[in-house]
């Protein structure tokens, strides 16, 4: 069961998403939340301060708590895709997959030291051109031996993790970097610049990391589309 402060946070975010509280509008007072949820002032303050730290709310001394006006944390439709350089009628795409145990301490820190991890390396080709190298990391306890075989044979990692149909609703953090230096040990992508996408997918309930991934993408084959509501 979620702690009370987390329930308060999720309910406030739901009401923001549903439009009950618009950007710039004032939300419940501390007193209101104490009465609604029958909790202590400490619990209410933690919930509100967490939402302030995460960029959803702003608190003004003597005035109250308000929904942020800027675009931070507005609902955004995000999609990654191949550029027009890939034509499914003219080009063929294939993915080569290998799996090994990850011993990288930097990656293990993403999972708070919970080991062991699988490192799933996928090399995506268009015809004879390597356009993406993706490294995906998951706890070994989440994948059966049969699931590992399916992934090695080209199966979907998300499907084997059981999250394929729920990805849109799962908490996720992502960074996109553009590097103009040779950041790979061997520049397999054969380009002077590279797009690096780092993505973390969290469990809806426990907030634990389900998957962390790092993708190295040839810039000629990558574009994103963002639509803010």
C-alpha positions as CSV (number, residue, x, y, z in Angstrom):
1,X,0.0,0.0,0.0
2,X,1.3,3.5,-0.9
3,X,2.1,5.9,1.9
4,X,-0.4,8.7,2.5
5,X,1.8,11.4,1.2
6,X,2.2,9.5,-2.1
7,X,-1.6,9.1,-2.4
8,X,-2.1,12.8,-1.9
9,X,0.5,13.5,-4.6
10,X,-1.0,11.2,-7.1
11,X,-4.5,12.5,-6.5
12,X,-3.4,16.1,-7.0
13,X,-1.6,15.2,-10.2
14,X,-4.7,13.4,-11.5
15,X,-6.8,16.5,-10.8
16,X,-4.3,18.7,-12.7
17,X,-4.3,16.2,-15.6
18,X,-8.1,16.2,-15.7
19,X,-8.2,20.0,-15.7
20,X,-9.7,20.6,-12.3
21,X,-6.6,22.8,-11.5
22,X,-5.3,24.9,-14.5
23,X,-1.8,26.3,-14.8
24,X,-1.5,29.2,-12.4
25,X,-4.6,28.3,-10.4
26,X,-4.5,27.9,-6.6
27,X,-5.0,24.3,-5.2
28,X,-5.9,23.0,-1.8
29,X,-4.5,24.6,1.4
30,X,-2.6,22.5,3.9
31,X,-5.7,22.6,6.2
32,X,-7.9,21.4,3.3
33,X,-5.7,18.4,2.7
34,X,-5.4,17.5,6.4
35,X,-9.2,17.4,6.6
36,X,-9.7,15.5,3.3
37,X,-7.1,12.8,4.0
38,X,-7.2,12.8,7.8
39,X,-3.4,13.1,8.1
40,X,-0.9,15.1,9.9
41,X,0.5,18.4,8.8
42,X,3.9,16.7,8.3
43,X,2.4,14.3,5.7
44,X,0.7,17.2,3.8
45,X,3.8,19.3,3.7
46,X,5.9,16.4,2.4
47,X,3.4,15.8,-0.4
48,X,3.3,19.4,-1.4
49,X,7.1,19.9,-1.2
50,X,7.7,16.8,-3.3
51,X,5.4,18.2,-6.0
52,X,7.2,21.6,-5.8
53,X,10.6,19.8,-6.2
54,X,9.3,17.8,-9.1
55,X,8.2,21.0,-10.9
56,X,4.4,20.7,-10.7
57,X,3.6,23.2,-8.1
58,X,4.9,26.5,-6.7
59,X,4.3,27.8,-3.1
60,X,4.0,31.5,-2.2
61,X,4.4,32.6,1.4
62,X,1.1,33.9,2.7
63,X,-0.7,33.2,-0.5
64,X,-0.9,29.4,-0.9
65,X,0.1,26.7,-3.4
66,X,-0.3,27.1,-7.2
67,X,0.0,25.0,-10.3
68,X,3.1,26.1,-12.3
69,X,2.3,28.2,-15.3
70,X,5.2,27.2,-17.5
71,X,5.4,24.1,-19.7
72,X,7.3,22.0,-17.2
73,X,5.4,18.8,-16.7
74,X,2.6,19.6,-19.1
75,X,1.2,16.6,-20.7
76,X,3.2,16.0,-23.9
77,X,2.8,13.5,-26.7
78,X,6.3,12.3,-27.6
79,X,7.4,10.0,-30.4
80,X,10.7,8.9,-31.8
81,X,11.0,7.7,-35.3
82,X,13.3,6.9,-38.2
83,X,13.7,9.8,-40.7
84,X,12.6,9.6,-44.3
85,X,16.0,8.0,-45.1
86,X,14.3,4.7,-44.3
87,X,11.7,3.6,-46.8
88,X,10.2,0.2,-45.9
89,X,9.3,-0.4,-49.5
90,X,13.0,0.0,-50.6
91,X,15.0,-0.7,-47.5
92,X,15.3,-3.7,-45.2
93,X,15.8,-3.4,-41.5
94,X,17.2,-6.1,-39.2
95,X,18.3,-6.2,-35.5
96,X,21.1,-8.3,-34.1
97,X,20.8,-9.1,-30.4
98,X,23.3,-10.3,-27.8
99,X,22.8,-10.7,-24.0
100,X,25.4,-10.8,-21.2
101,X,25.6,-10.1,-17.5
102,X,26.3,-6.4,-16.7
103,X,29.1,-5.6,-14.2
104,X,29.2,-1.8,-14.9
105,X,29.0,-0.1,-11.5
106,X,27.7,3.1,-13.2
107,X,24.7,1.2,-14.6
108,X,24.2,-0.8,-11.4
109,X,23.7,2.5,-9.6
110,X,20.6,3.2,-11.7
111,X,19.1,0.1,-10.0
112,X,20.3,1.1,-6.5
113,X,22.8,-1.7,-6.6
114,X,20.3,-4.4,-7.2
115,X,22.1,-7.1,-9.1
116,X,22.6,-9.1,-11.2
117,X,21.5,-7.3,-14.4
118,X,21.2,-8.5,-18.0
119,X,22.8,-6.2,-20.6
120,X,20.8,-6.6,-23.8
121,X,22.7,-5.1,-26.8
122,X,20.7,-4.6,-30.0
123,X,22.4,-3.4,-33.2
124,X,19.9,-2.1,-35.8
125,X,20.8,-2.2,-39.4
126,X,19.2,-0.6,-42.5
127,X,20.4,-2.6,-45.4
128,X,24.1,-2.7,-44.7
129,X,24.2,0.5,-42.6
130,X,24.4,0.3,-38.8
131,X,22.2,3.2,-37.6
132,X,21.6,2.4,-33.9
133,X,23.2,0.6,-31.0
134,X,20.9,0.2,-28.0
135,X,22.0,-1.2,-24.6
136,X,19.1,-2.2,-22.4
137,X,19.5,-3.2,-18.8
138,X,17.1,-5.2,-16.7
139,X,17.2,-7.3,-13.5
140,X,17.8,-11.0,-14.3
141,X,14.9,-11.9,-12.0
142,X,12.5,-10.3,-14.4
143,X,13.3,-12.5,-17.4
144,X,13.0,-16.3,-17.5
145,X,15.4,-18.5,-19.5
146,X,12.7,-18.8,-22.2
147,X,12.3,-15.0,-22.3
148,X,16.0,-14.6,-22.8
149,X,15.9,-17.1,-25.7
150,X,13.0,-15.2,-27.3
151,X,14.9,-11.9,-27.0
152,X,18.1,-13.4,-28.4
153,X,16.1,-14.7,-31.4
154,X,14.7,-11.2,-32.1
155,X,11.8,-11.0,-29.7
156,X,10.6,-7.8,-28.0
157,X,12.2,-7.0,-24.7
158,X,9.1,-5.0,-23.6
159,X,6.8,-7.9,-24.4
160,X,8.9,-10.3,-22.4
161,X,8.9,-7.9,-19.5
162,X,5.1,-7.7,-19.7
163,X,5.0,-3.9,-20.2
164,X,4.5,-3.8,-24.0
165,X,0.8,-2.7,-23.7
166,X,1.3,-0.3,-20.8
167,X,4.3,1.7,-21.8
168,X,2.4,4.9,-22.5
169,X,1.1,5.0,-18.9
170,X,4.3,4.1,-17.1
171,X,6.5,6.7,-15.4
172,X,9.6,7.4,-17.5
173,X,12.5,9.7,-17.6
174,X,14.5,10.5,-20.7
175,X,17.5,12.6,-21.7
176,X,18.6,13.3,-25.3
177,X,22.2,14.4,-26.0
178,X,23.9,15.4,-29.2
179,X,27.7,14.6,-29.2
180,X,30.1,15.8,-31.8
181,X,33.0,13.7,-30.5
182,X,33.8,10.0,-30.8
183,X,32.2,8.8,-27.6
184,X,32.2,5.1,-28.5
185,X,35.3,2.9,-27.9
186,X,35.0,2.0,-31.6
187,X,33.0,4.3,-33.8
188,X,30.8,1.6,-35.2
189,X,28.2,4.1,-36.4
190,X,30.9,5.7,-38.6
191,X,29.8,9.3,-38.0
192,X,31.4,12.4,-36.4
193,X,28.3,13.1,-34.3
194,X,25.9,10.9,-32.5
195,X,22.5,11.1,-30.7
196,X,22.5,9.6,-27.2
197,X,19.1,8.7,-25.7
198,X,19.1,7.6,-22.1
199,X,15.8,6.2,-20.8
200,X,14.5,4.9,-17.5
201,X,11.2,3.1,-17.1
202,X,9.7,2.8,-13.6
203,X,7.1,0.5,-12.0
204,X,3.8,2.4,-11.6
205,X,3.3,1.2,-8.0
206,X,6.7,0.6,-6.4
207,X,8.6,3.3,-8.5
208,X,11.4,0.8,-8.8
209,X,13.4,0.8,-12.1
210,X,12.2,-1.8,-14.5
211,X,14.5,-0.9,-17.4
212,X,17.4,1.5,-18.1
213,X,18.6,1.9,-21.6
214,X,21.3,3.9,-23.5
215,X,20.9,4.3,-27.3
216,X,23.6,5.6,-29.7
217,X,22.0,6.7,-32.9
218,X,23.3,8.0,-36.2
219,X,21.8,11.5,-36.5
220,X,20.8,11.0,-40.1
221,X,18.3,8.4,-39.0
222,X,16.7,10.0,-36.0
223,X,14.0,12.5,-35.3
224,X,11.5,13.3,-32.5
225,X,8.0,14.7,-32.6
226,X,6.6,16.7,-29.6
227,X,3.0,17.9,-29.2
228,X,2.1,19.7,-25.9
229,X,-1.5,19.8,-24.8
